[in-house]
Amino acid sequence: MTRRTASTGSAVASKPDSLRPRWLQALDRFREDWRSYVIYIGFVLIFLLFAALLHDDGFLSGTNLLNIFRQTAMISVMAVAMTFVIASAEIDLSVGSVAGLASVVAAMAVTNGGVIAGIAAGLAVGLVVGVINGGLVTMLNIPSFLVTLGMLGIAVGVARWITSSAPQPILNDTFNTLFGSGDIGRVPGLLIWTAVAVVTGAVVMAKTSFGRRVLATGGNPVAARFTGINTRRVKFTVMVVMSVTASIAGMLYAGRLQSGRFQLGTGDELSVIAAVILGGTSLFGGSGKVVGSLFGALLIGLINNALILAGLDTSQQQIVRGVIIIIAVALGRRK
């Protein structure tokens, strides 16, 4: 293998990649694809910045760090499923309202029928919404943006209607322990839910044929169809999985707060989508990074937590949060 020098134009032998030290090969790959690591670099830098500025306010305490995980658990779980949706070149704006609806339906079912009935009812909400969303997108070719925007309003309206806008208390300790309130030793149950979701999502995306079909569908649907991939089925599946995952997140909200409320999940769709994009998944489909989505969710939670500890009012928090997210997305954007 040879290369030419810039000054003389003469050919100079260079070592094949196989003969170069591994750390140099890794450094070259990093230089070529450094934008893929922006979320991890940004997370570490922002964490260190807040740790230096807020060390006297308890930012680094174990209790506060666990609280960050607890507060972002529902966003992280939904971000895993949203990674598949966006990787297939679709989007779901209804996840927050579906979580709220599932929380009140599950709470009412627990009160009247017990834990099993509550879990079944909560999952049924996600399944029904997912089938409707997926069917309208794949069978009627309605853009997912419009379908899920409409479903956002429908889900909120139904949740308010069936509860008369009143919270639905959950007095069943088993449900509350299973969904959000319980710990295993010193490990919060919500952290375990997050870990299970991320590991499952990462394995499915990277190691299974379904993950490859999702990426192919989002990257080039025409080519995917020519290779025998049923792109409609893929998109229908990811829409259903997304809604079911949102219903699980709603039950996690309900278990943590020990009540179902229609307000739960309000605005989560924006945080979930931001977490996925921050994590390196292309908004135009064809790529999906589940672990990156987790770090995107944690970064948002980290920023929210630090701004509260810093004593900023709500308007200032929104400004700073928006600036940080825009910078991170801009740095991670591929040309």
Buried (B, 14 or more C-beta within 10 A) or exposed (E): EEEEEEEEEEEEEEEEEEEEEEEEEEEEEEEEEEEBEBBBEBBEEBBEEBEEEBEEBEBBEEEBBBBBBBBBBBBBBBBBBBBBBBBBBBBBBBBBBBBBBBBBBBBBBBBEEEBEBBBEBBBBBBBBBBBBBBBBBBEEEBEBEEBBBBBBEBBBEBBBEBBEEEBBBBEBEBBBBBBBBBEEEEEBBBBBBBBEBBEEBBEBBBEEEBBBBBBBBBBBBEEBBEEEBBBBEBBBBBBBBBBBBBBBBBBBBBBBBBBBBBBBBBEBBEBBBBBBBBBBBBEEBBBBBBBBBBBBBBBBBBBBBBBEBBEBEEEEBEEBBEEBBEEBBEEBEEE
